[in-house]
Amino acid sequence: MSSAREGHVILGVNVLVLGYLPAAWQSPRLHRDSFVDDVYWRGIGRTAERGALDALFLADAPALGDPAYDGNAGRLEPTVNWAHVAAATERVGLIATASTTLNDPFDLAQRLLSLDHVSGGRAGWNIVTTRAAPAAWNFGLPDIPDRDRRYERAAEFVELVLALWESAETGADVRHRGEFFTLDGRLRVPPSRQGRPVLVQAGGSAAGRALAGHRADAVFAAELTKEGAIGHYREVKRYAADAGRPPESVKILPGLLLSLGSTEAEARRRSDELHDLGPASYSAQWLSQAIGYDVATLDLDAKFPEDVLAAIVDPAHAGGSIGFRQSIHAQIRRTEPTVREYLRQTRYTGSGHSGFVGTPEQLADHIEDWYRSGAVDGFNLQPDVLADGLEVIVDEVVPLLRKRGLFRHEYTADTLRGHLQGDAGHE
Ligand SMILES: Cc1cc2nc3c(=O)[nH]c(=O)nc-3n(C[C@H](O)[C@H](O)[C@H](O)COP(=O)(O)O)c2cc1C
């Protein structure tokens, strides 16, 4: 491990409503309606602030999830949810996912800048293009457009949103004639304390990374190996440099699924119990969806056949997320498990997102190692279950990182952009 790299890690928490694992709602401190409980949400915001965390993050849900593999099949719309949490907090960033395929640029620009206002400059937009057909059906589309088309629309969408946010500042009208959108007008929402919301991008295909390097302030990535993460980290920073931006202006934050315990055995027990409480079909269905191949048709005790791991011939028409699929393929090739072994292994190593099962001390080692190796600027931590999974981050992991000089002792800024930039080098 190199210790040459200075500065602070960025810590976000991907709330995933009640936690990452499907059995989360069965925790004694939660109930099936916690996702609409205002006390629950205020508690999450305040706990994150107690640890001076950079941001909370919520995925969108333009279609109801399948409870067979989606632990949070029902949820509130993220910008509305965060507006509520904003009123109960003062410093923590609030990042809402919204699709460029299924939204309108004017409406979304207005909604996000409004959230930025009511939160005092703490809003972020996680830009996604949406990968699932059921979401398209909710918007009168026969199917989700292919990936290239989605990213073409995303690029124009983001430029238009940025122009609208600028119009809030200059008062000048936007006149736009593009391939996907036509617009004459300007926003009536004034600029926020941080100017405009922070842009985050999620999606690991080449087009996704290019969009991130060009425009994003942060990337929510899916990385299963440190070597893969280092390669992707350099790639996005290079895209940023090619676009004339300082490479450090885009922060790379992979997801990290966490089950923590005071010993490694306790953490494994927690992870096993939580997985066993969830539907048995969960991991197989999740993997099928993630790699675009029906895992139920495979021999559980054989290794993955080559055609399952074959390179994606036509990325434009490949389903799922290329970001997730590539990281899963790389992990299977590296460890060569049988299908059954892989499904079990994903309990501890993550599936798509990397996973971590162990003690707070071991987690601090892991974060330090990836950070000092130049694989990440921080993590989007994904506790197995909230709220105790968040409390252990704040009360046990954060103090260890502080002792190592890797995390701030208190907030040094009061906007999300300030948190991300302030972590570049000072104590
Ligand atoms: C880490 C990560 C998180 C993602 N989060 C979401 C999300 O919350 N909502 C969504 O519709 N798509 C999400 N996606 C999918 C992509 O952003 C995008 O919609 C599409 O599938 C293209 O992904 P790709 O560039 O990885 O192929 C996520 C993808 C990754 C890699």
The ligand as an SDF file (V2000), in Angstrom:
LIG
                    3D

 31 33  0  0  0  0  0  0  0  0999 V2000
  -23.2110    2.0680  -10.1280 C   0  0  0  0  0  0  0  0  0  0  0  0
  -24.4080    2.1890  -10.9810 C   0  0  0  0  0  0  0  0  0  0  0  0
  -25.5900    2.6860  -10.4330 C   0  0  0  0  0  0  0  0  0  0  0  0
  -26.7380    2.8340  -11.2160 C   0  0  0  0  0  0  0  0  0  0  0  0
  -27.8800    3.3500  -10.6700 N   0  0  0  0  0  0  0  0  0  0  0  0
  -29.0110    3.4450  -11.4350 C   0  0  0  0  0  0  0  0  0  0  0  0
  -30.2430    3.9600  -10.9060 C   0  0  0  0  0  0  0  0  0  0  0  0
  -30.3400    4.3390   -9.7330 O   0  0  0  0  0  0  0  0  0  0  0  0
  -31.3310    4.0340  -11.7290 N   0  0  0  0  0  0  0  0  0  0  0  0
  -31.2610    3.6280  -13.0420 C   0  0  0  0  0  0  0  0  0  0  0  0
  -32.2670    3.7210  -13.7520 O   0  0  0  0  0  0  0  0  0  0  0  0
  -30.1090    3.1520  -13.5620 N   0  0  0  0  0  0  0  0  0  0  0  0
  -28.9970    3.0540  -12.7970 C   0  0  0  0  0  0  0  0  0  0  0  0
  -27.8270    2.5740  -13.3600 N   0  0  0  0  0  0  0  0  0  0  0  0
  -27.8280    2.1810  -14.7900 C   0  0  0  0  0  0  0  0  0  0  0  0
  -27.2160    3.1760  -15.7300 C   0  0  0  0  0  0  0  0  0  0  0  0
  -27.0060    4.4060  -15.2500 O   0  0  0  0  0  0  0  0  0  0  0  0
  -27.9750    3.3650  -17.0070 C   0  0  0  0  0  0  0  0  0  0  0  0
  -29.3020    3.5860  -16.6770 O   0  0  0  0  0  0  0  0  0  0  0  0
  -27.7810    2.3370  -18.0880 C   0  0  0  0  0  0  0  0  0  0  0  0
  -28.1170    1.0630  -17.7500 O   0  0  0  0  0  0  0  0  0  0  0  0
  -26.4190    2.3560  -18.6960 C   0  0  0  0  0  0  0  0  0  0  0  0
  -25.4790    1.8230  -17.8700 O   0  0  0  0  0  0  0  0  0  0  0  0
  -24.0800    1.4140  -18.4650 P   0  0  0  0  0  0  0  0  0  0  0  0
  -23.4520    2.6490  -18.9720 O   0  0  0  0  0  0  0  0  0  0  0  0
  -23.3600    0.8310  -17.2400 O   0  0  0  0  0  0  0  0  0  0  0  0
  -24.3640    0.3830  -19.4990 O   0  0  0  0  0  0  0  0  0  0  0  0
  -26.6920    2.4340  -12.5690 C   0  0  0  0  0  0  0  0  0  0  0  0
  -25.5100    1.9200  -13.1150 C   0  0  0  0  0  0  0  0  0  0  0  0
  -24.3690    1.8050  -12.3510 C   0  0  0  0  0  0  0  0  0  0  0  0
  -23.1120    1.2400  -12.9700 C   0  0  0  0  0  0  0  0  0  0  0  0
  1  2  1  0
  2  3  1  0
  2 30  2  0
  3  4  2  0
  4  5  1  0
  4 28  1  0
  5  6  2  0
  6  7  1  0
  6 13  1  0
  7  8  2  0
  7  9  1  0
  9 10  1  0
 10 11  2  0
 10 12  1  0
 12 13  2  0
 13 14  1  0
 14 15  1  0
 14 28  1  0
 15 16  1  0
 16 17  1  0
 16 18  1  0
 18 19  1  0
 18 20  1  0
 20 21  1  0
 20 22  1  0
 22 23  1  0
 23 24  1  0
 24 25  2  0
 24 26  1  0
 24 27  1  0
 28 29  2  0
 29 30  1  0
 30 31  1  0
M  END
$$$$
